[in-house]
Amino acid sequence: MQQDAEQTKAMIEDEMTKKYGFKWDVWIGFHAVPSMEHVHLHVLSSDLCAPALKKKHHYNSFRPDLGFFLHLKDVLSWFELPTATPFAKGPTFEQKAALSTQKYEPLLKKDLECFKCHETFKTLPQLRAHLQKEWDDLRSERGPKKSRKTKDTSPEGSEP
């Protein structure tokens, strides 16, 4: 699973570089409370500016600092833990994998807060505008610098 996810991430980063001239974080993980019956892995870019994020619970489900979005590397680390036995010390796989709906679902109702600067917003359109500005700033900072075209002053319209 990790290998397939990394291949997908590399393809996305390649597309980012081709389209925008730089790459930014790509997140890979699961929701603590699945939104579908079948197991599915989310792969998304960290800008969170997608038009598909239409509701507060959509945004909060992917917010990396909230805890509802479980990063793949963290979930895979659970498999390194011992299985539950009467003598097991410390966390076990079963303890980590027993995700309580009562614990995680309230996270989806939290205030709309920027995961970067922690500014709070009343509406999703306000938050999305803010995230778009942060993305635009990042693009200006890290993207390719556009060279200034100089006016062609040669008589034939081309430089000698």
N, C-alpha and C positions, 0 to 999 in steps of 0.2 A: 504494500500500500504506500509506504513512504517513497519508494522508488518511482511509482507511477505519479504520485503527487508532485515530486520534484521535477519530473519530466514535464508535467503540465505547467508548473511554475516557470520553468525555463522557456517554454513556448510563449507564455504570457509576457515574460520579461523581454523576449526577443521582439514581440509585437510592440511593446511599449517603446523600446529603443528605436524601432523603425518609424513609428508614428509620431513620437514626441521627442526623440533624441536623448532620452534618459530613462532610467527605470526607478521605480519606487517599490515599497514593500508589497508583497503578496502574502495574504493570510490563507492558511489551510487549516480547516478544523470542522468540528461538529457543534451542533446546538446541544445544550445540556438536556433539553426536553425536545425531542424530535418533532418536526412539523409534518412529517409524513410517516407512513407505516414502515417503509423500507429504509435500510441504513443508507445514508447518503453523506458525502463529504462536500463541504463548501470550499471553493477556491475563489478568492475575490481580492481585488486591489484595495489598498488601504486608504484610498481617498474618500470612500463612502459617499461619492457624489452621484451614484447611479439613480436614474429616474425610477427604478424598481423599488427603491426604499421610500414607500409612500405612506407608511404609518409608523407611529412611534415605536411599536413593538418590533417592526422590521429593523429599524436603526439600532435599538437597544439589543437585539439578538446578535448583532455583529460587533457591537462596541467591544474593543479588546480589553478594556480595563474593568468591565462590569462583572465578568465571570460567567455569563450565559454562553458565550462563544468559547469552546474548549479547543485550544490549539492542538493540532495533530501530534506534535512532538510530546506534549504533556500526556495525551491519551495513550500514546504508544509506551511512554515510560511506566504506565500502570502495569504493563505486562512483565516488567522486570521485578515487580514486587512479589513477595511470597504469597502463596495461597493461604487462606484462613485455616489455622489449626489451633488447637487449644494452647499451643506453646508459641504461637507467632507473636513476635514483638514488633511494635511499630505498625505503620499502615500496611494493609494487605490489599491485594487486587480487588477483592470483594468489597472492601470498604470504599475504595476510590470509585469503583464502577457502579455502586448503588447511588444513583443520582435521584435525589428527591424532588419531585415536581413541586412540593410545597416550598422548598428552599429556592428553586430557580425561577418559577413562574413570576413571582413578585418583581424580579429584576426587570422584566419587560415593561413594567408600569412606572419605572423610575422616571424622573424628570429628563427632558431632552437636554443633554449636556455634551458639549464638544469634548471628545476624548483626548484632544491635544492640549487645549488651554483651559478646559473645565468651565467655560462660560455657559450659562443656562439660557435656554430659549423657550418662549411660550408656544411657538408653533413649529412644525416641521419645515415649512417653507423658509422661515427665518434661519433655522439651523442649516438647511441645505445651502442657502445663500452664503452663510458664514463658511461652511466647508468648501464651497466653490471658490471663495476668496482665498482661503488657505491653500487650496490646490493651485490656483493661479499664481500665488506668491511663490510656491515651491517650484512651479514650472519656470517662472522668471528667474529664480535663483539657480536652478540646476539644469534647466533645459539649454539647448544650444543657443548661443548668442547670435542673433541675426546681424549679419554684416550690413553696414550701411552702404547702399548703392550710391556711387558717386556719379554725378552728371557727366555724361560723355561730352567732352568739349572738343574732340577732334573734328576736323572739317568733314570727313567722310562718315562720321557716325560710329567709328570704331577706333580704338587706341592703336597706335603704330606698333 
